Amino acid sequence: METTTLKTFMDEETKRLHVVGELAPDDFDKSGKMTVWKMSRFFQSCRFAYLDQSPWFSLERFRVYVRHQKIDFLPAFSEDIDYATPLKVTIWLSFVGNTSFVWDYVVTDYITGIQLAKAKTQMVWVDAAVRGPTRVPDEFRERLVADPKPLVVRPFPSKPASYFKFKLSVASSDTDLNQHTNQAVYIRMCMDAVSAGALKGQFSFPKELVYYNPRSVAVNYVKESKMEDCLEIACWEDQSNPISVFCEITKGSEIVCQCQLEFDYDVKSKL
């Protein structure tokens, strides 16, 4: 999905931005469904579209880093989206703390109005000069929607003694304008790692994740990784939830990212 195709409308009464975008062929995976991690990229475009509405925001002064993200997919996401489906995302500011804040999103089919997904993203306001957290500006706080609620993040489980191990290096194309691995790329990395494990018989499901319908993706962004960093992804199934897989990405001894993937493993692809 190219950001140049986005059309936006800011509702000043509700303080919500409505973003409509058209899908491109490379937004779909080989199973015929919209690529899960591309949805995270679309949310990123929506956030920049929202910030572009603020004349005081400047990338020379500020950056915004993702700390946590949760995306819930409804059945229609896998069943009703095709190349001709324009997506509408409504985004608003639902919580503001001292240095962090939360976006909420609702994704619908622009033509039919059917809801496809919903999500929350917790972000940190960063001083571009020092790459460290700084107080969220008052101008941004004024955009807060009434009845704000903080994002509740579940504790991530400890890595078990036995798990599937997947190694990779960060490529140049994995990084973004912040000179670190893009937030959506971590989701792609985890899905690739779990898919590799499935094909090697390491999990209770036999196919790559793209052949199953997504339920949810939850990600904790702990530390940065950069181009040419060597990463290791530990993957294991949630013994208390048959549709859940955990992934923990490390760089040496440091935890970089933690991800929980939930998919319906008994659902076939569209092809």
Beta strands, then each sheet from edge to edge (+ up, - down):
strand 1: 7-11
strand 2: 16-21
strand 3: 62-73
strand 4: 87-96
strand 5: 100-109
strand 6: 115-127
strand 7: 132-133
strand 8: 164-169
strand 9: 213-221
strand 10: 230-237
strand 11: 244-251
strand 12: 254-264
sheet 1: 1+ 2- 4+ 5- 6+ 3- 9+ 12- 11+ 10- 8+
sheet 2: 1+ 2- 4+ 5- 6+ 7-
end
